[in-house]
Amino acid sequence: MKGVRIVYGDRAIVDLIAQSEMDFIYLDQQHGVISVRDIYEISAFLAGYEILVLVRTSNQSSVNISLALDAGAHGVIAPDIESADQVLEFVSNTRFPPSGSRSWGAFAAGQRGYTSPAEATNPICWALIESTAAVAHIEQIAQVDGLDGIYIGRYDLALSMNVPIAEITIHENHNSAIAKVRIEAEKVGLPIGTSGDFEQLASQGFRILTVSSELELISRGLKSYLTTR
């Protein structure tokens, strides 16, 4: 799967991305300026496209997860996951009773085609692994029922390991930690993801591939254009 991180949410840019060969976008509430209204409008705007709309919530709270899903997102990337118990709570917050604890909020139900909790499909759940504690518990994390993927925050993981950001692709300890996550995920058939160079990451076993934010893509494109003038 290939996708783009969205931090600003301009509708014209999102439209161009949806017309590309990307499989998903993720709206970044943790490090971007994405509001619940943005989630609602972008989800509705992209309803006619074959592209998934995911939300990286600002934290793991049930309120933020419910709001993102109520607004029409197909799924959630939960940050700062460090234990199996946190994953259990995360998954529960995305499911309606009796499978979970999510509250029924129907303001986006029409655009997703359901009118009752029983008709709603289970949202996509990706856990964001970004600390040494998460890596230490990755075997238990990966085995939680309802988890659909593991996303590695390489930069925050590097910070938690006291690894210089400039060395994340070559530092032995950092690479070993990522390999451990990949191995445990593969044991249970979970895809893993991160952001960076598609070809390089695919060769390392990543199946969820995200390029940088839409703003950085524009910046790169402009720089590339100017160097050819």
N, C-alpha and C positions, 0 to 999 in steps of 0.2 A: 504494500500500500504506500502511496506517495501523497504527501500533503504539505500544506503551508500554514505556518503560524500567523495568526492575525492579531495585531496589537492595537491597531487604530480603528479599523472597521469601516473605512470608506466604501460605500456601496458600489461605486464604479470599479474600484480595484478588485473587490470581492467578485464582481460579475466577470471580470476578465479571467480571474483565477478559476472560476467555475467552468469557463469555456475551454480551459486547458485540459490536460490529461491527468489532473490531480484527482485522487480518490476521496480526499477529505480536507477540510480546514479545521483548525482548532482555534477557538476564540479565547485569547489569553486574558483572564481576569486577574491573574496573580501578578503579572508584570506589564499589563497593558491598560488601556482606558475603556475596556469593554463593559457596558452596562447591561442590565436585564433587558432594557428596551432594544439595545443593539442585538442581543441574542434573538429576541422575538422578531424584529424586522428582517434580520439577515436570514433566519430560518425560513420565514415566509417567502422572502425574496428568492431563495434558492430552492424552493419546493419543487420547481419544475426541472431541476438539474439532477443528474445522477452523481451526487456528491454528498458525503456525510458532513454534518455540522456537529462538532464536538466542542465542549467547553472545558478549559482548564480553570477550575474554580479557584478562588483566592485562598480557600482552606477546605477542610473536610466537613464543615458544618452541614447538618441536614437541611437547614434553611437555604443555604447557597446552592446545594445540589438540587433541591426541589425547585427552586426558582429557575435554574438553568433548564431543567427538563420541562417544567411547566411552560417555559417560553418557546419550546419547540426543538431543543437540541436532541440529537440522536443518542448522545452519550456524554460521559464526563471523564476527564482526566483528573484524578484526585492527587494533590501535592502532598509531600512530606509523609508518605506512607513508610512506616518503620516496623510494623508488626502485623501478624495475621489477624489479631483482634481488630486493628484499625481497618483492615480490608473487609472483615465481616461486617463491621458497622457501615462502611462505605457502600458495600453492595446492598445492605438492608435499606439504606437511605434512598436507593434508586428503585426499589420494588414496593409495590402496593401490598397491603395486608391480603392474605396471611403470609405471603412470602417475605415481606419486609415491613418497614415502618413509614414509608413515604405517605405524606398527606395528599389527598385528592385535590388537585387544583386544575381546573379545566379551561383556563383562559386561552391556551393554545391548542386545545383538543381538536378543534375543527381542522386546523392545517395538518395535523398528523393523522386524521381520519378515525379517531376513536371517540366514543361518547361515554365510556365507563371504564373503571380500572381493569375490569376483566378483559377488555378488548385491547388494552395497551400492551405492546411488546416490551420485553425487558431491554432497557437501555444498555448501550455499550459501556463497560467499566474497565478503564485502564488505570493501573496504579503507577504513580510517579516515584521512582526509586532514586534517591539523591543524597544518601548519607551512608556512613559506615555502619550505623545501626541497621539500616534497611538491608544492606548486603549481608550482614551477619545473620539476619532472619529470613533470607530470601527463599530458603527451602520451604518453610512454613507458609510464607506469603503466597508463593506460586501455587500452592495446593488448595487455596480457598475456592470453594465452588462459587461460580458466578463471575469470577475475574476473567476478562477477555483478552487482556494484554498487559505487558509491563513496559513502561516507558522510562528510560534512564536519563536523568538530568545530569549530564556529564560534568557540567561546570560546577554545580553545587556539590556533586560527589567529590570533585577535585578539591574544592574548598574544605570539605569535611575531612579529607585525607591530608590536608596541608600540602597539596600538590600544586605547583604553579600552573595557572590556566594555560600558559603557552606550551606546557609539556603534556597536555592530556592525551595526545595521540601517541606519545612515545614513552611515557613514564611506566615503568614495569609494574608497580603496585596498582596504579590506576587501571591498567589493562587487565591485570589479574582479577581485580574486583569486577570489572565488566564481564570478563569471561565466566566468572562464577555465576553471575546473574543469568547469563545466556544459557549455561549448562542446565541450571535448575529449571529455567523456563522451558527449555526443549524437552526435558524429562516428562513434562505434563502437557506438552503440545501448545504452549502459549507463545504467540509471537512477541518479539521484543522490538522496541523502537528507540530512536533518538534523532537528533538533528545533525546535519552535516552533509558531507559529500555523498551523494547517492551511491555511486559506483564503489567507493571505498567501504561504506557501511554495509552494503549488500554482500560484499565479499567477506565481511566479518560475521555474517549471520543475522544481521538486522533485517526485519521484514516490514517494520513500520518506519518509513523514511520521511523525515520532515526537513525541508529546506528552511532557511532563516525566515524572519518575518517579512511581511509584504513590504514594509518600509525599507528593509535592507535589500530586498530584491530590486526595488526601484533605484536605490543608491548604486548598487552594483551595475545595473544596466546602464545608468547614466555615465558612470565612470568608464565602462567598456566602450560606450559610444564615443565619448570624448577622446579616448586614446586612439581611435581610428580616424579622427579628423585631421 
